[in-house]
Amino acid sequence: LNSDIVQISVNYNNERIWSIPTTETSSTPPSSFNIPSDTSEIEPPTSIRGAIDAQAVNSQKSSVLNKKIEQDFLEKWLPKFVYFDNYSTMRGKISINDLKEKTLSSGILDDADRTFMSLLTLTGLSLEDLDQDLGYEDIKVELESAAITITDEIFEYWQQNRELKVEFDLSQADPADVPPLNEGKILHVRIENARHRVTVSFDERSKGFVWFFSFLSYFSHLEETEEGDLIILLDEPGTALHAMAQQDFLRFMDERLAPKCQVIYSTHSPFMVDLKKLNRVRTVQDMDGRGTVVSNDAVENDAETLFPLQMALGYQMAQTLFTSPHCLMVNEASDLIYLKKLGELVALDHGSLMDPRWVVIPVGSSENLPTFVSLLGENYLSVAVMMDLTPTNKKRIERINVSNSDGLANPLKWVQVTRVRDADIEDLFEPSFYLKLVNLTYVQQLEDPLTMKLISESNPRIVERIKMYFKSHDISNGEFDRYKVATYLLENFDALKHEISEDTVKKIASLIQRINDLLPNISDRNGHLPEEDNLELADNLIDNRPRITM
């Protein structure tokens, strides 16, 4: 061999083709290789015909040598590859006679047949057991025992519905059925739903359940019967599975398959990416002039290739965002900046900071509240919204509380920025100061500084009046970004904080106090629990289930 890399491919007839990098030398192969004697020594050619004959002999010699290397060494080292796709899912009705004929005559079993044979192996039954003329009680005991075994095996990993169990039933064929189900004995695989107290044919369950059941049956059998190295290939597994069922499938691969064999699967689902093990992920991209490129470098991939990874990371970020049992939802990210920085001024004036138990989440608008509330789950004690209490918003909150009345213990709480209706957090500033922030932020876009006379619309909210002015005068493409103004204040806070009026500080102090008052009163001003109440209050917090309050 002149290289330590050997290539192997498989043609459409499932025949293996080896590419072995050997070089011709004058050395004689070992006698154990059984190279034909007439090819052992070849005289140097003296004519064109002789050169052709010598080349043919050398080719035969090389072919025999390569074949010997394949049979004695490479075939032993080659791992077994097993491929599973949607065509491998099992049927709900199986003809015992048909399967016996196929196995006895060395007929070709299709993917569904092989999956069923794997299921039989797991149950401890054989085709002969099912075909015997046993009495009713004997066959019933065998089938029930097999059903219990496979139910325990499957539903250890299927967490979506714990009320299901597998049933096997053996009957004579119905002559009206299509062949081969119209003769001999037929095994029926049925799924019982204890919640509804009915059974349905395995075929009538959801595609996701049928695939999951078939997959676990097939590869649990491989786990028990295959020896040596095994590589499992899965093409888009679990596409019909619910997102949480895909997580169950990942757990099965990690706990049952990965310790014993290598698993390679392709996916476009963000729920099939284990973010705790990103080192396993490889991207696959079809690149012009290079073909299919497999890489572990996410930087060089296009947006379409990275989309599943981005979705998986986004989902994880959304989950980790809601880490506190107390959530305050605000309109914009600018609200979060103002609460933090103005809160620092309140603290300097011996007021209270925002309680650290609050997690502040910008939701965009009140229209997004139902979606964010649904993401909170059942682990939240306090959920509050800091937005203007318009009639529309009030009705929206009432609908949320009514729809969540069974699942949440505390209703959604509403915090108005000021005691006056129609106010944003920017309205806590003196108008002249906020206009100064806007002028400094948009100094490159404004021909003249903004004044109160220029934004003389009747809307009581200063931000809305500025938006109208930007749109009517086509400033910054007609778009006013309140977050840019908040960011400017954040970056220049030390230079500007002395210009913030005492009245603004008092207003923000009142707002923060009203927000903090919505939390459970479990601590004193310094954050310490009264010792005599510690145990009782902790118990109350554990027992309290979340609901959203107005």
ChimeraX attribute file (.defattr): number of C-alpha atoms within 10 A of each C-alpha:
attribute: neighborCount
match mode: 1-to-1
recipient: residues
	/A:1	12
	/A:2	9
	/A:3	9
	/A:4	7
	/A:5	10
	/A:6	11
	/A:7	9
	/A:8	12
	/A:9	10
	/A:10	10
	/A:11	8
	/A:12	6
	/A:13	6
	/A:14	8
	/A:15	9
	/A:16	11
	/A:17	12
	/A:18	16
	/A:19	13
	/A:20	19
	/A:21	13
	/A:22	12
	/A:23	9
	/A:24	11
	/A:25	7
	/A:26	7
	/A:27	7
	/A:28	9
	/A:29	13
	/A:30	8
	/A:31	9
	/A:32	7
	/A:33	13
	/A:34	11
	/A:35	19
	/A:36	11
	/A:37	8
	/A:38	9
	/A:39	14
	/A:40	14
	/A:41	10
	/A:42	11
	/A:43	8
	/A:44	9
	/A:45	13
	/A:46	8
	/A:47	9
	/A:48	9
	/A:49	10
	/A:50	13
	/A:51	14
	/A:52	12
	/A:53	14
	/A:54	17
	/A:55	13
	/A:56	13
	/A:57	17
	/A:58	16
	/A:59	14
	/A:60	15
	/A:61	19
	/A:62	16
	/A:63	13
	/A:64	16
	/A:65	16
	/A:66	17
	/A:67	16
	/A:68	16
	/A:69	15
	/A:70	18
	/A:71	10
	/A:72	11
	/A:73	11
	/A:74	16
	/A:75	12
	/A:76	10
	/A:77	11
	/A:78	13
	/A:79	15
	/A:80	14
	/A:81	12
	/A:82	13
	/A:83	12
	/A:84	20
	/A:85	15
	/A:86	20
	/A:87	10
	/A:88	19
	/A:89	24
	/A:90	26
	/A:91	17
	/A:92	19
	/A:93	17
	/A:94	20
	/A:95	19
	/A:96	21
	/A:97	18
	/A:98	16
	/A:99	20
	/A:100	15
	/A:101	11
	/A:102	13
	/A:103	12
	/A:104	8
	/A:105	9
	/A:106	9
	/A:107	11
	/A:108	11
	/A:109	13
	/A:110	10
	/A:111	17
	/A:112	18
	/A:113	18
	/A:114	17
	/A:115	25
	/A:116	21
	/A:117	21
	/A:118	21
	/A:119	25
	/A:120	18
	/A:121	20
	/A:122	19
	/A:123	22
	/A:124	12
	/A:125	16
	/A:126	12
	/A:127	15
	/A:128	11
	/A:129	12
	/A:130	18
	/A:131	16
	/A:132	10
	/A:133	10
	/A:134	11
	/A:135	8
	/A:136	9
	/A:137	9
	/A:138	10
	/A:139	17
	/A:140	15
	/A:141	11
	/A:142	16
	/A:143	20
	/A:144	16
	/A:145	17
	/A:146	21
	/A:147	21
	/A:148	15
	/A:149	15
	/A:150	22
	/A:151	18
	/A:152	12
	/A:153	17
	/A:154	19
	/A:155	18
	/A:156	12
	/A:157	19
	/A:158	21
	/A:159	14
	/A:160	13
	/A:161	10
	/A:162	13
	/A:163	13
	/A:164	18
	/A:165	19
	/A:166	21
	/A:167	22
	/A:168	18
	/A:169	15
	/A:170	19
	/A:171	10
	/A:172	13
	/A:173	18
	/A:174	14
	/A:175	12
	/A:176	9
	/A:177	10
	/A:178	9
	/A:179	12
	/A:180	16
	/A:181	21
	/A:182	15
	/A:183	18
	/A:184	16
	/A:185	20
	/A:186	23
	/A:187	20
	/A:188	18
	/A:189	21
	/A:190	22
	/A:191	22
	/A:192	17
	/A:193	16
	/A:194	12
	/A:195	10
	/A:196	9
	/A:197	9
	/A:198	10
	/A:199	16
	/A:200	14
	/A:201	15
	/A:202	22
	/A:203	17
	/A:204	12
	/A:205	14
	/A:206	12
	/A:207	17
	/A:208	16
	/A:209	20
	/A:210	20
	/A:211	23
	/A:212	24
	/A:213	23
	/A:214	24
	/A:215	25
	/A:216	24
	/A:217	25
	/A:218	26
	/A:219	21
	/A:220	19
	/A:221	19
	/A:222	17
	/A:223	14
	/A:224	10
	/A:225	10
	/A:226	11
	/A:227	11
	/A:228	11
	/A:229	13
	/A:230	19
	/A:231	17
	/A:232	17
	/A:233	17
	/A:234	17
	/A:235	14
	/A:236	16
	/A:237	22
	/A:238	25
	/A:239	17
	/A:240	17
	/A:241	19
	/A:242	14
	/A:243	15
	/A:244	14
	/A:245	21
	/A:246	23
	/A:247	20
	/A:248	20
	/A:249	22
	/A:250	19
	/A:251	15
	/A:252	16
	/A:253	17
	/A:254	13
	/A:255	11
	/A:256	15
	/A:257	20
	/A:258	14
	/A:259	10
	/A:260	15
	/A:261	17
	/A:262	15
	/A:263	17
	/A:264	12
	/A:265	13
	/A:266	15
	/A:267	15
	/A:268	16
	/A:269	18
	/A:270	19
	/A:271	20
	/A:272	25
	/A:273	21
	/A:274	17
	/A:275	15
	/A:276	7
	/A:277	8
	/A:278	11
	/A:279	9
	/A:280	11
	/A:281	16
	/A:282	14
	/A:283	17
	/A:284	15
	/A:285	18
	/A:286	12
	/A:287	11
	/A:288	7
	/A:289	6
	/A:290	8
	/A:291	9
	/A:292	11
	/A:293	12
	/A:294	11
	/A:295	14
	/A:296	14
	/A:297	10
	/A:298	14
	/A:299	9
	/A:300	11
	/A:301	17
	/A:302	12
	/A:303	11
	/A:304	11
	/A:305	15
	/A:306	17
	/A:307	14
	/A:308	18
	/A:309	23
	/A:310	14
	/A:311	15
	/A:312	18
	/A:313	16
	/A:314	13
	/A:315	14
	/A:316	12
	/A:317	11
	/A:318	14
	/A:319	12
	/A:320	10
	/A:321	13
	/A:322	19
	/A:323	15
	/A:324	17
	/A:325	17
	/A:326	22
	/A:327	23
	/A:328	21
	/A:329	26
	/A:330	22
	/A:331	21
	/A:332	15
	/A:333	17
	/A:334	21
	/A:335	21
	/A:336	20
	/A:337	16
	/A:338	19
	/A:339	18
	/A:340	15
	/A:341	16
	/A:342	19
	/A:343	21
	/A:344	18
	/A:345	22
	/A:346	23
	/A:347	14
	/A:348	10
	/A:349	13
	/A:350	10
	/A:351	18
	/A:352	19
	/A:353	20
	/A:354	20
	/A:355	16
	/A:356	11
	/A:357	15
	/A:358	20
	/A:359	18
	/A:360	22
	/A:361	19
	/A:362	17
	/A:363	18
	/A:364	13
	/A:365	13
	/A:366	20
	/A:367	12
	/A:368	11
	/A:369	20
	/A:370	15
	/A:371	10
	/A:372	17
	/A:373	17
	/A:374	11
	/A:375	12
	/A:376	20
	/A:377	13
	/A:378	14
	/A:379	17
	/A:380	22
	/A:381	22
	/A:382	26
	/A:383	26
	/A:384	23
	/A:385	27
	/A:386	22
	/A:387	21
	/A:388	21
	/A:389	19
	/A:390	11
	/A:391	8
	/A:392	10
	/A:393	17
	/A:394	14
	/A:395	12
	/A:396	15
	/A:397	23
	/A:398	16
	/A:399	13
	/A:400	18
	/A:401	23
	/A:402	12
	/A:403	12
	/A:404	19
	/A:405	14
	/A:406	9
	/A:407	14
	/A:408	22
	/A:409	19
	/A:410	20
	/A:411	22
	/A:412	21
	/A:413	19
	/A:414	23
	/A:415	22
	/A:416	19
	/A:417	25
	/A:418	18
	/A:419	11
	/A:420	9
	/A:421	13
	/A:422	16
	/A:423	20
	/A:424	20
	/A:425	24
	/A:426	18
	/A:427	18
	/A:428	20
	/A:429	19
	/A:430	15
	/A:431	14
	/A:432	12
	/A:433	14
	/A:434	20
	/A:435	20
	/A:436	15
	/A:437	18
	/A:438	23
	/A:439	19
	/A:440	15
	/A:441	19
	/A:442	19
	/A:443	12
	/A:444	9
	/A:445	13
	/A:446	16
	/A:447	10
	/A:448	8
	/A:449	14
	/A:450	17
	/A:451	13
	/A:452	13
	/A:453	7
	/A:454	11
	/A:455	18
	/A:456	13
	/A:457	15
	/A:458	9
	/A:459	13
	/A:460	14
	/A:461	16
	/A:462	22
	/A:463	21
	/A:464	16
	/A:465	17
	/A:466	23
	/A:467	17
	/A:468	17
	/A:469	20
	/A:470	18
	/A:471	14
	/A:472	10
	/A:473	11
	/A:474	12
	/A:475	16
	/A:476	14
	/A:477	10
	/A:478	14
	/A:479	14
	/A:480	20
	/A:481	16
	/A:482	18
	/A:483	15
	/A:484	15
	/A:485	20
	/A:486	24
	/A:487	16
	/A:488	14
	/A:489	22
	/A:490	17
	/A:491	10
	/A:492	11
	/A:493	14
	/A:494	9
	/A:495	9
	/A:496	13
	/A:497	15
	/A:498	10
	/A:499	9
	/A:500	15
	/A:501	13
	/A:502	15
	/A:503	12
	/A:504	17
	/A:505	21
	/A:506	16
	/A:507	19
	/A:508	24
	/A:509	24
	/A:510	18
	/A:511	23
	/A:512	22
	/A:513	16
	/A:514	14
	/A:515	22
	/A:516	18
	/A:517	11
	/A:518	16
	/A:519	18
	/A:520	12
	/A:521	10
	/A:522	14
	/A:523	14
	/A:524	9
	/A:525	8
	/A:526	7
	/A:527	10
	/A:528	10
	/A:529	16
	/A:530	12
	/A:531	7
	/A:532	8
	/A:533	11
	/A:534	13
	/A:535	11
	/A:536	9
	/A:537	17
	/A:538	13
	/A:539	10
	/A:540	10
	/A:541	15
	/A:542	10
	/A:543	9
	/A:544	15
	/A:545	16
	/A:546	23
	/A:547	26
	/A:548	27
	/A:549	18
	/A:550	15
